[in-house]
Structure formats: C-alpha cells, structure tokens
C-alpha cells in the first residue's frame, strides 16, 4: 500500500484534534488554556475518558459538542488506525512475497548480466537489456530503487552493496555472462571489477569510469571494457552538431518500441551448420536482417570486412555484425548454434 494512502486519514485525524481544541476554547470563552482544550479533545476522541478536565457542563453547547466529537472522532480514529495497520501488515506481506519471488528467480537465472547500480547510468543499461530480452539482475543498496527497476523492467534484483562478495554471489555471478559496474564512484567500480574477476574468471566485465585516469586501473584490474559517460556525452554533442541526421536516425532506431532495431553480433561456432556456406545461402534479407560486416580472426589479421559480398564464405569462429529486430536476431543466433 503506498504511503500516500495514509495521508487522508492522517489529515482527518489532525483536523479533528484541531477542530476539537478550537471548539472547546471558543465554548469556554478563553477561560481554558489551549493545552487543556487539546488534552480534553484527545481523551474524548480516544475514548480514554479520564473525566472532564474542562467543565463542559458549565457552558452552553458543551456536552452536545462533546457528544458530536466522540462520535465523529471515534470513526476517524478507527479509520486512521485501520489504515496504519493495513499499511504495516500489507507492506510486510508484499515485501515477503517480493523477496520469495526474487529468490526463486535468482535460483533459476543463467547466462545473465549483473548490473551494479541502478542510478543515472545503470538504469539506461537495464532498460536496454530489457528491450533486447537479455536476462539481468540488478544490484543496488537502495531497496526502493532496486524494487522499482525490477518492477518496471522485469529483471531480478538483489539489495546490497555490490562491492561485497556475498552480494555478487547472491546475484549469480558464477553463472553470469557478464557484469556492468555502473556505480557512482570509481573506487567502487574498481573493487567490483577485482571481486567479479576473482569470482568468475571467464566473465565479461564492463566498468564505468568518471575520471578518465581510472580507465587504465580498471583495465589492469580485469575490466574488458571501460566506458566514460562524460567522454561519450562529449562525442554525442559533436555528433549532434556535425551529423544531426545520423544521430536522429540512430535515436529513432533505438526508441521505436513497435519495431526496435539493434546492431548485434552473431558469433559463428566452428561446428555451426553455417560454416562453409556462402552469405547468399543464409537468406538474411528475407528475414529482414542486414549484414553490415564480418570478422574472421584468422584472415587479414582479424580485420572487419564491411558489406561482405554474397559469395563470401562463412568461416568458423567468425563474427557477423547485423542490423535487425532483437527477436529476429535472437532466432538467428539459435539457428547458427551447432545442432
């Protein structure tokens, strides 16, 4: 139950005490102090009834006013107490249910991405992972932030400090495909990188760097890639200045919720049924997928071949760079896998 649902009964209870105090003060013509009037109001509304601290029987309308205050005050008091009780009980039950659901998800999740920090940078990574259909786990020390990120984007969540081993283990770091460390402090990202690499040596680690000087340290600590939001922001500003149509095209491509397009990579295993077949035989165009480039580590020093011709032969251990809808690319990735 949202906290705002307590505002109405709380306001009604406050208004009742204020009206009762003011009413007694006016009925007594100022002969009783405001404290005595407030005391009389609270004991009347709460039905404690220690006796008439202020002699209401001595003033006109004193007892009728008290009777009205008892009736209305009691109703409002029970409304307020009922709302508070429901808030506490339902909040505890919902919290217990949420924790059980997260525990169940975390036990089953595999080949996922752990996102440390759901702040101004991490939330964008979470949104993109959700859009691509990639399973992920959010790790954040702020319970409300973790709840909201999981609720909006459908991933699992762990509440805790991502720099602690046990928190990353709870997030399934040993079964994860990668980790994105998007915490607000370079030292924390460095610590997460070292810890994650020790817990899972095969993990792909992408770390955030606020200070460009931290990039070298993060790479030495085990990060596969380091991203600086400040540097990326500067590049984006230049693109907006010099290539506005290109940036508009890319933004439209990324933000179209009905037909989202993404540039993706499709690794081709050595045992894939695609190996030895020409590109024209794959039927990528019929699937609405555009082949942008390919990279064969064994040919030409591993350089990219842009817009490969139709007669190009797909090699084992190569990587195809394609443009298409996430669902179509996902289906293609399943097809390229060995049977």
Order of alpha helices (4+ residues) and beta strands (2+ residues): alpha-alpha-alpha-beta-alpha-beta-alpha-beta-alpha-beta-alpha-beta-alpha-beta-alpha-alpha-beta-beta-beta-beta-alpha
